[in-house]
Amino acid sequence: MKTTGRFSIKKVVLYLLLAIVAGAGIFLLLPANYYIHRALIHWMPKIDQYAIFENRVVKAENPEPWEFAPNIENKHIAPELEPDFKKYKTVSFLVVQHKKVIFEQYWNNYSPLTPSNSFSMAKSVVSLLVGCAIKDGYIKNVDQPVHDFLPEWTSNEGKTLTIKDLLTMSAGVDWNESSTTLFAKNTQAYYGKDLWNLTLTEKLVEKPGVWFHYQSGVTQILGFILKKATGKNVADYASEKLWTPIHAEEDALWSLDKKDGMEKAYCCFNSNARDFARLGQLILNKGDWEGIQVVDSNYIREATTPATWLKFTRKLRPGEKTFREPIPCSFYGYHIWIANYHGLKVEYMRGILGQYILVIPELDAVIVRLGKDRDKEYNVEQEYTKDLDLWLEAGMEVINRQ
């Protein structure tokens, strides 16, 4: 056996491996690397992960059940659509029309009371809360400078960063939304415990209000603005101004970065299909709920109008390096997406694993789909994954059955 001094090569290799393992352990135990440890344990985000986080309750203090159409328990998704519903691991599908639940179905042991993470649908909730804060006078208007609340963000190229720039995803900060690596900012935000210091790492790198770049860190800035402007935790303000006024039946949970910490504003609002549908109904009602103007109707109108003054480029096809020429942003308002489906305008919220609240004003309808997966292919003209067409098709089929 070959030796090196008193040690065999096998022992040297063993000691090196032990040193690497020990070093990795120490690295993961460092406070700054807390999120890496959690990410390696839990890996990709899941719709039922609220249990691994600290949460703040969004109280439903005036619950009121939906009205239901007759024989709803005997209705099911059309058989020809069922395979695709299973393919994308759907857990909930619900349709409201004329303020009445006309269809609901659940899979994989989910029920009307089972909470699910909204993921980026929470961004739209934040937008509605900004509308509430403007109505309450905490925020003057969408053109108010961000530095009025957070002096850390000032201007770039002489352009002051505004609330509107945040709402329309045109802040011009250096947050790489597309990265899914262990060290990506989205990973740090989701599994970490210091959203404030992570948010402070965002830098203005281009003139605000010019380019559309979808960035979760931008919504987190809005979360801090809401907290600073109202003097309340985001979840508490949501309970007071949104969740209770729309008569949500169940308390929601908003996941935090740590105990008594900050809400993950860009994601992680956890509720069920029936109560999520109320958010869609509020948008459908132009901010009104039973005669009470929860959010100003002008704000809802602006929020559901595309920010076409912004420029946008995307790859011709996912995975390609070639980008097409800049086009107007025709699919995004104030943290609310807009699509055209066979001539019908659809105003919608969406989350990364296929969470959707779809509002169809012309049909006076709201569709909610919750699940664990979505398509990988994009409709490159309207910037959505192609499973959206499936949920709209299924919703249309339900409505046409009436």
C-alpha positions as CSV (number, residue, x, y, z in Angstrom):
1,M,0.0,0.0,0.0
2,K,1.3,3.4,-0.9
3,T,1.8,5.8,2.0
4,T,2.5,9.4,2.4
5,G,4.7,9.7,5.5
6,R,2.8,8.0,8.3
7,F,-0.6,8.2,6.5
8,S,-2.0,6.1,3.7
9,I,-3.6,7.7,0.7
10,K,-7.0,6.3,1.9
11,K,-6.7,8.1,5.2
12,V,-5.7,11.4,3.5
13,V,-8.8,11.2,1.3
14,L,-11.0,10.3,4.3
15,Y,-9.6,13.3,6.3
16,L,-10.1,15.6,3.3
17,L,-13.7,14.4,2.9
18,L,-14.4,14.9,6.6
19,A,-12.9,18.4,6.4
20,I,-15.1,19.2,3.4
21,V,-18.2,18.0,5.2
22,A,-17.3,19.9,8.3
23,G,-16.6,23.0,6.3
24,A,-19.9,22.7,4.5
25,G,-21.7,22.3,7.8
26,I,-20.1,25.4,9.3
27,F,-20.9,27.3,6.0
28,L,-24.6,26.3,6.2
29,L,-24.7,27.3,9.9
30,L,-23.6,30.8,9.2
31,P,-26.5,33.2,9.7
32,A,-26.2,34.6,6.2
33,N,-26.5,31.1,4.7
34,Y,-29.6,30.1,6.7
35,Y,-31.7,30.1,3.5
36,I,-29.3,27.7,1.8
37,H,-29.8,25.1,4.5
38,R,-33.6,25.4,4.2
39,A,-33.5,25.4,0.4
40,L,-31.5,22.1,0.4
41,I,-34.0,20.5,2.8
42,H,-37.2,21.7,1.1
43,W,-35.9,22.3,-2.5
44,M,-38.6,23.7,-4.9
45,P,-41.5,25.7,-3.5
46,K,-44.8,23.9,-2.9
47,I,-48.4,25.0,-2.5
48,D,-48.7,23.6,1.0
49,Q,-45.4,24.9,2.5
50,Y,-47.0,27.5,4.7
51,A,-46.4,25.1,7.6
52,I,-42.7,25.5,7.4
53,F,-42.8,29.3,7.8
54,E,-43.9,31.6,10.5
55,N,-47.2,33.1,9.5
56,R,-49.4,36.1,10.4
57,V,-53.1,35.6,10.4
58,V,-55.2,37.7,8.0
59,K,-58.4,37.7,10.0
60,A,-61.8,37.1,8.5
61,E,-63.9,39.0,11.0
62,N,-67.2,39.2,9.2
63,P,-67.6,35.9,7.3
64,E,-70.5,35.4,4.9
65,P,-70.9,32.3,2.7
66,W,-71.3,32.4,-1.1
67,E,-74.7,31.6,-2.6
68,F,-74.5,28.3,-4.6
69,A,-76.3,27.2,-7.7
70,P,-78.6,24.2,-7.4
71,N,-77.1,20.6,-7.6
72,I,-73.6,21.9,-7.7
73,E,-72.4,18.8,-5.9
74,N,-73.4,16.7,-8.9
75,K,-71.4,18.7,-11.5
76,H,-67.9,17.6,-12.7
77,I,-65.3,18.8,-15.2
78,A,-66.0,17.6,-18.7
79,P,-64.5,14.1,-19.2
80,E,-62.4,15.3,-22.2
81,L,-60.7,17.9,-20.0
82,E,-60.0,15.7,-17.0
83,P,-56.7,14.2,-18.3
84,D,-55.2,17.7,-18.6
85,F,-56.5,18.7,-15.1
86,K,-54.7,15.6,-13.7
87,K,-51.6,16.3,-15.8
88,Y,-51.1,19.7,-14.2
89,K,-52.0,18.3,-10.8
90,T,-55.0,20.5,-10.2
91,V,-56.4,20.5,-6.7
92,S,-59.2,23.1,-7.0
93,F,-61.4,24.5,-9.7
94,L,-64.2,26.9,-9.0
95,V,-66.4,29.2,-11.1
96,V,-68.5,32.1,-10.0
97,Q,-71.0,33.8,-12.2
98,H,-73.5,36.6,-11.3
99,K,-72.1,36.5,-7.7
100,K,-73.0,32.8,-7.3
101,V,-70.8,29.7,-7.2
102,I,-71.9,27.6,-10.2
103,F,-69.2,25.0,-10.1
104,E,-66.5,23.7,-7.7
105,Q,-64.4,20.5,-7.8
106,Y,-61.5,19.3,-5.7
107,W,-58.8,16.6,-6.2
108,N,-56.0,15.0,-4.1
109,N,-57.7,15.3,-0.8
110,Y,-58.2,19.1,-1.1
111,S,-61.5,20.6,0.0
112,P,-63.2,24.0,0.2
113,L,-61.3,24.6,3.5
114,T,-57.8,23.5,2.4
115,P,-55.4,26.4,2.2
116,S,-53.0,26.8,-0.7
117,N,-50.2,29.2,-1.4
118,S,-51.1,31.9,-3.8
119,F,-47.5,32.5,-4.8
120,S,-47.4,35.5,-7.1
121,M,-51.2,36.1,-6.9
122,A,-50.1,37.8,-3.7
123,K,-48.6,40.5,-5.8
124,S,-52.2,41.4,-7.0
125,V,-53.3,41.4,-3.3
126,V,-50.5,43.9,-2.6
127,S,-51.8,46.1,-5.5
128,L,-55.3,46.1,-4.0
129,L,-53.9,47.1,-0.7
130,V,-52.0,50.0,-2.3
131,G,-55.4,51.0,-3.7
132,C,-56.8,50.9,-0.1
133,A,-53.9,52.9,1.2
134,I,-54.5,55.6,-1.4
135,K,-58.2,55.7,-0.5
136,D,-57.3,56.0,3.2
137,G,-54.9,58.8,2.4
138,Y,-51.8,57.0,3.6
139,I,-50.4,57.2,0.0
140,K,-51.2,60.4,-2.0
141,N,-51.4,58.7,-5.4
142,V,-49.5,56.3,-7.6
143,D,-47.1,59.1,-8.7
144,Q,-45.8,59.7,-5.2
145,P,-42.1,59.1,-5.0
146,V,-40.9,56.0,-3.3
147,H,-38.3,57.9,-1.3
148,D,-41.1,59.6,0.6
149,F,-41.4,56.3,2.5
150,L,-38.1,54.6,1.8
151,P,-35.2,57.1,1.4
152,E,-33.0,54.3,0.3
153,W,-34.5,54.5,-3.2
154,T,-34.1,57.8,-5.0
155,S,-33.6,58.2,-8.7
156,N,-31.8,57.0,-11.8
157,E,-30.8,59.1,-14.8
158,G,-32.8,61.9,-13.2
159,K,-36.0,59.9,-13.1
160,T,-37.6,59.6,-9.6
161,L,-38.8,56.1,-8.7
162,T,-42.5,56.2,-8.1
163,I,-45.2,53.9,-6.7
164,K,-46.5,53.5,-10.3
165,D,-43.1,52.3,-11.4
166,L,-43.3,49.6,-8.8
167,L,-46.8,48.6,-9.6
168,T,-46.1,48.3,-13.3
169,M,-42.8,46.3,-12.8
170,S,-40.8,49.1,-14.4
171,A,-38.6,50.0,-11.4
172,G,-35.3,49.2,-13.2
173,V,-33.7,47.3,-10.3
174,D,-31.2,44.5,-10.6
175,W,-33.3,41.5,-9.5
176,N,-32.9,38.5,-11.8
177,E,-36.3,36.9,-11.7
178,S,-35.4,34.2,-14.2
179,S,-32.7,32.7,-12.1
180,T,-33.6,29.5,-10.1
181,T,-30.2,28.7,-8.7
182,L,-29.5,28.1,-5.0
183,F,-28.0,31.6,-4.7
184,A,-30.7,33.5,-6.6
185,K,-32.5,36.4,-4.8
186,N,-35.8,34.6,-5.2
187,T,-34.4,31.6,-3.3
188,Q,-33.0,33.9,-0.6
189,A,-36.3,35.8,-0.3
190,Y,-38.4,32.6,-0.1
191,Y,-36.2,30.6,2.3
192,G,-34.4,33.4,4.1
193,K,-35.2,35.4,7.2
194,D,-34.2,39.0,6.4
195,L,-36.2,40.5,3.6
196,W,-35.3,44.0,4.5
197,N,-31.6,43.6,4.0
198,L,-32.1,41.5,0.9
199,T,-34.3,44.2,-0.5
200,L,-31.6,46.8,0.2
201,T,-29.3,44.9,-2.1
202,E,-31.6,45.9,-5.0
203,K,-30.0,48.7,-7.0
204,L,-31.5,51.0,-9.6
205,V,-29.6,50.1,-12.7
206,E,-31.8,51.7,-15.4
207,K,-34.2,54.6,-15.7
208,P,-37.5,53.7,-14.0
209,G,-40.8,53.8,-15.9
210,V,-39.3,52.7,-19.3
211,W,-38.9,48.9,-19.4
212,F,-41.1,46.2,-18.1
213,H,-39.1,43.6,-16.1
214,Y,-41.2,41.2,-13.9
215,Q,-39.4,41.2,-10.5
216,S,-40.6,39.8,-7.2
217,G,-38.2,42.2,-5.3
218,V,-40.2,45.1,-6.6
219,T,-43.4,43.9,-4.9
220,Q,-41.4,43.4,-1.7
221,I,-40.5,47.1,-1.8
222,L,-44.2,47.8,-2.1
223,G,-44.8,45.7,1.0
224,F,-42.3,47.8,3.0
225,I,-44.0,50.9,1.7
226,L,-47.4,49.7,2.9
227,K,-46.0,48.9,6.3
228,K,-44.3,52.3,6.6
229,A,-47.3,54.3,5.2
230,T,-50.0,52.6,7.3
231,G,-47.9,51.9,10.4
232,K,-49.5,48.4,10.4
233,N,-48.3,45.0,9.5
234,V,-49.4,44.1,5.9
235,A,-51.5,41.2,7.1
236,D,-53.3,43.3,9.7
237,Y,-54.0,46.0,7.1
238,A,-55.2,43.3,4.7
239,S,-57.6,42.0,7.3
240,E,-59.0,45.4,8.1
241,K,-59.3,46.8,4.6
242,L,-59.7,43.8,2.4
243,W,-60.4,40.4,3.9
244,T,-63.0,41.4,6.4
245,P,-64.9,43.8,4.1
246,I,-65.3,41.2,1.3
247,H,-66.6,38.7,3.9
248,A,-64.0,36.0,3.5
249,E,-65.1,32.9,5.3
250,E,-61.8,31.7,6.6
251,D,-58.7,33.3,8.1
252,A,-55.8,33.5,5.6
253,L,-52.2,33.1,6.5
254,W,-49.4,35.4,5.2
255,S,-46.0,33.8,5.5
256,L,-43.2,35.8,7.2
257,D,-39.5,35.9,6.8
258,K,-39.1,35.1,10.6
259,K,-41.1,35.2,13.8
260,D,-42.8,38.6,14.2
261,G,-41.1,39.5,10.9
262,M,-42.1,40.9,7.5
263,E,-44.7,39.4,5.2
264,K,-43.4,37.8,2.0
265,A,-45.3,40.4,0.0
266,Y,-44.4,39.0,-3.4
267,C,-45.8,35.6,-2.6
268,C,-47.1,33.4,0.2
269,F,-50.7,34.6,0.9
270,N,-52.4,31.3,1.8
271,S,-56.1,30.7,1.4
272,N,-58.7,28.5,-0.3
273,A,-60.5,28.6,-3.7
274,R,-63.7,30.1,-2.4
275,D,-62.1,33.0,-0.6
276,F,-59.6,33.6,-3.5
277,A,-62.7,34.0,-5.7
278,R,-63.7,37.0,-3.6
279,L,-60.6,38.8,-4.7
280,G,-61.7,38.2,-8.3
281,Q,-65.2,39.3,-7.6
282,L,-63.9,42.5,-6.0
283,I,-62.1,43.3,-9.2
284,L,-65.2,42.4,-11.2
285,N,-67.2,44.8,-9.0
286,K,-64.7,47.6,-9.7
287,G,-63.7,47.7,-6.1
288,D,-67.3,47.6,-4.7
289,W,-68.6,45.0,-2.3
290,E,-72.3,45.1,-1.4
291,G,-72.4,48.9,-1.8
292,I,-69.2,49.6,0.1
293,Q,-66.3,50.9,-2.1
294,V,-63.4,48.8,-0.7
295,V,-61.0,50.0,-3.4
296,D,-61.6,53.1,-5.5
297,S,-63.1,52.3,-8.9
298,N,-60.6,54.5,-10.7
299,Y,-57.7,52.6,-9.2
300,I,-59.2,49.3,-10.3
301,R,-59.7,50.7,-13.8
302,E,-56.1,51.8,-14.0
303,A,-54.9,48.5,-12.4
304,T,-56.6,46.5,-15.1
305,T,-55.4,48.7,-18.0
306,P,-52.2,47.6,-19.8
307,A,-49.2,49.8,-19.2
308,T,-48.6,50.2,-22.9
309,W,-46.2,53.1,-22.4
310,L,-43.6,50.6,-21.2
311,K,-41.3,48.7,-23.6
312,F,-40.9,44.9,-23.4
313,T,-38.7,42.3,-25.0
314,R,-38.8,38.5,-24.7
315,K,-37.2,35.5,-26.3
316,L,-38.9,34.4,-29.5
317,R,-39.2,31.0,-27.8
318,P,-38.4,29.8,-24.3
319,G,-34.8,28.7,-24.1
320,E,-33.6,30.7,-27.2
321,K,-31.0,33.4,-27.0
322,T,-32.6,35.5,-29.8
323,F,-34.9,38.3,-28.6
324,R,-37.4,40.1,-30.7
325,E,-37.7,43.8,-31.1
326,P,-39.2,45.8,-28.2
327,I,-43.0,45.9,-28.2
328,P,-45.5,47.8,-25.9
329,C,-46.4,46.0,-22.7
330,S,-50.0,45.0,-23.5
331,F,-50.5,42.4,-20.8
332,Y,-49.8,44.0,-17.4
333,G,-51.3,46.8,-15.4
334,Y,-50.8,47.5,-11.7
335,H,-49.7,44.0,-10.6
336,I,-52.6,42.5,-12.5
337,W,-52.3,40.6,-15.8
338,I,-54.5,41.2,-18.8
339,A,-55.2,38.7,-21.6
340,N,-57.5,38.5,-24.7
341,Y,-59.2,35.1,-25.0
342,H,-61.2,34.8,-28.2
343,G,-62.2,38.4,-28.0
344,L,-63.0,38.4,-24.2
345,K,-60.9,40.6,-21.9
346,V,-59.5,38.6,-19.0
347,E,-58.1,40.4,-15.9
348,Y,-56.2,37.9,-13.8
349,M,-53.8,37.0,-11.0
350,R,-51.4,34.2,-11.3
351,G,-48.8,32.2,-9.4
352,I,-45.8,30.2,-10.4
353,L,-47.3,26.6,-10.0
354,G,-50.4,27.5,-11.9
355,Q,-52.5,29.4,-9.4
356,Y,-55.1,31.6,-11.1
357,I,-57.9,34.0,-10.4
358,L,-59.4,34.8,-13.8
359,V,-61.9,37.7,-14.1
360,I,-64.1,37.9,-17.2
361,P,-66.1,41.1,-17.1
362,E,-68.2,40.5,-20.2
363,L,-69.5,37.2,-18.7
364,D,-69.7,38.6,-15.1
365,A,-67.6,35.6,-14.1
366,V,-64.6,34.6,-12.0
367,I,-62.7,31.4,-12.4
368,V,-60.2,30.0,-9.8
369,R,-57.7,27.3,-10.5
370,L,-55.2,26.0,-7.9
371,G,-52.7,23.3,-8.5
372,K,-49.1,22.1,-8.4
373,D,-48.0,22.5,-12.0
374,R,-48.4,24.5,-15.2
375,D,-47.3,24.3,-18.8
376,K,-43.7,25.1,-19.8
377,E,-44.7,26.6,-23.2
378,Y,-45.6,30.3,-23.5
379,N,-48.0,32.2,-25.5
380,V,-45.3,34.6,-26.6
381,E,-47.7,37.3,-27.7
382,Q,-49.5,37.6,-24.4
383,E,-46.8,36.4,-22.0
384,Y,-48.6,33.5,-20.3
385,T,-48.1,29.8,-20.1
386,K,-50.4,27.9,-22.3
387,D,-52.3,26.1,-19.6
388,L,-54.2,29.3,-19.0
389,D,-56.1,28.5,-22.2
390,L,-57.2,25.2,-20.6
391,W,-58.6,26.8,-17.5
392,L,-60.4,29.4,-19.6
393,E,-61.8,26.7,-21.8
394,A,-63.0,24.7,-18.8
395,G,-64.6,27.7,-17.3
396,M,-66.4,28.5,-20.6
397,E,-67.7,25.0,-20.7
398,V,-69.1,25.3,-17.2
399,I,-70.7,28.6,-18.0
400,N,-72.2,27.4,-21.2
401,R,-73.8,24.4,-19.4
402,Q,-75.9,26.8,-17.3
